[in-house]
Amino acid sequence: MNLVNKEQVKKKMASRLFTNRILQGLLLLATLFGLIVLGVLIYRMTTQGIGYLSLDFFTNFASRFPEQAGIKAAIVGTLWLMAVTIPVSLILGVGTALYLEEYAPKNRFTRIIQVNIANLAGVPSIVFGLLGLTIFVRLAEMGQSVLAGGYTLSLLILPVIVVASQEALRSVPKEMRDASYAMGATKWQTIQRVVLPASIPGILTGSILAFSRAIGETAPLIVIGALTYVAFLPENLYSGFTAMPIQIYNWATRPQIEFQELAAAGIIILLLMLIILNSIAVLIRNKFQKRY
Amino acid sequence: MKAFKKSALLMMLTTLLIVATACGNGDGSGSAAEGGSEGKGGSVKIDGSSTVFPIMEAVSEEFKSEHPDVKVPVGVSGTGGGFEQFTKGETDLSNASRPIKEEEKKLAEENGIEYTELTLAFDGLSVVVNKENDFVDQLTVEELTKMWKKGSKVKTWADVREGWPEEEIKFFSPGTDSGTFDYFNEVILEEKGIRKDAQLSENDNILVKGVTGSQNGIGFFGYAYYLENKDNLTVVPIVNEAGEAVKPTGETIQSGKYNPLSRPLFTYVNNKSLKENEAVYNYVMYTLENAGKLAEEVGYVALPQEQYDKQIEKIKEIAGK
């Protein structure tokens, strides 16, 4: 018996192949679109900003004279912010994910938490800024400090880290946990020695993407009262600060074309920082990645 | 695996450290009035309008070279955001591109904040059209109101004045959060808001690009933005109260001939800080002595010198010096 009607198949073959090719082309276009936009952006920024990239640009504070202006305060401010944001959000985020995935009973309450975390990931960043202003700056009396800024950014990216970590924890095969329990390991030993190491690539990839977002945020920092012109470096966690995106935004809105070129130079540096962060993510993923 | 454990341990330790410092110090930055005790030379807290920012940035930059120990950072929370902090006593100086509002005055009073208004410079809101637009020779305030206000029926230039072409106008305006918009809203729009199809942007450079790029575009923004782009834009003379059509220039803005669209730029200073914090007093005096020159450098128009002198006297009196 002939199960396949070869005649029929042959007749349809041409149109099927055609559809295949069309879709392949469309998807390629979609990929190229993003790349081309990125290319144009990099080209524009480089041609505009390259003239201002010099050692002085890194060692000078902001100035009203474009040729003397630098991003020292902004770079150092951003690094301070990250020094607070990265540990705080990583530990809280992974902790939350571990609890929700490994310990929490699957009931209505945890489902509500789950839905809310997913919702929080979509809340506009300026809302987190208002939250930070009320809680950290005013209630906790941290003032407009690096600490308040870092905590606010941590809150902002926490949901993303939680969701990414949960996804990573879930992808650890059940057999590995079972094997660990079978050897007499406790739950925490299993988490610490089996589950976490296996999920590290996923957790870190998600987290570092979240950190990249935090580096580029302006709105919540402006809302909590981060400064714009700063001619000193933060001395401790209670110092005032400015950050790269704030400085860039300020330059971009100035009327003089030279300041807009300075903004482009700032963007190049910010892009470089992001590329470095993302490469770290890729490196870590490759180093720890195992296939099960 | 060992490396991972180590880094994990390190991270946990850092967090612990951070949390510990957070608990240890309940009162981080303190209120503005006690800022003087901070560090060697003290500090001045300045926040507010982004329009005034370039002037204050310049003042801070120059002030720093004379008083290297004093910290004088400047924030840009916007005029409203600045006053919100100022009326709570969180800042020493609040920059503003409009005078303080009644409700903000009330807040200051409730919190026992006394302040002094200082005028730093003038800005002339410039109404501009595309370079190729050769028929708009001048506009009256009534015409501007008719064109811009909410629910305006004006679609083409012919609706503004007879004889102008029947081509659809494109409107570009600063965002409704800005002091520039507030001012335009007050003197031109009769506080009713702007027409719905106007393109708004918080970044005035976008407005410049908008008007440069569309032949029938019209827009308004600060004088500095026109000055920087005067080769690509045509500024529209505005008919003033005396009935003359006047272009915004340094002289017409300073003399007040360019009206009603020239506006003063302010900073508000907390009287208590002025009396108790030497750094704030020095900074304010320095500002008044140099604001004119520095304002011109960043694209604004200085006040007549006697107005600065008068304000200096006033500050001396308040501070008791």
Interface residues (C-beta under 8 A of the other chain):
Chain A: A62 S63 R64 A83 V84 I86 P87 V88 L90 I91 A140 E141 M142 G143 Q144 S145 L147 A148 P197 I200 I222 V223 G225 A226 L227 T228 Y229 V230 A231 F232 L237 Y238 G240 T242 N250 A252 T253 R254 P255 Q256 I257 Q260 F288
Chain B: M1 F4 M11 M12 T14 T15 I18 T21 A22 N25 G26 D27 G28 S29 G30 D47 S50 F53 P54 M56 E57 A58 S60 E61 K64 K71 V72 P73 V74 G75 V76 S77 G81 Q85 E202 N203 D204 N205 G222 A224 Y225 L227 E228 N229 L294 E297 V298 G299
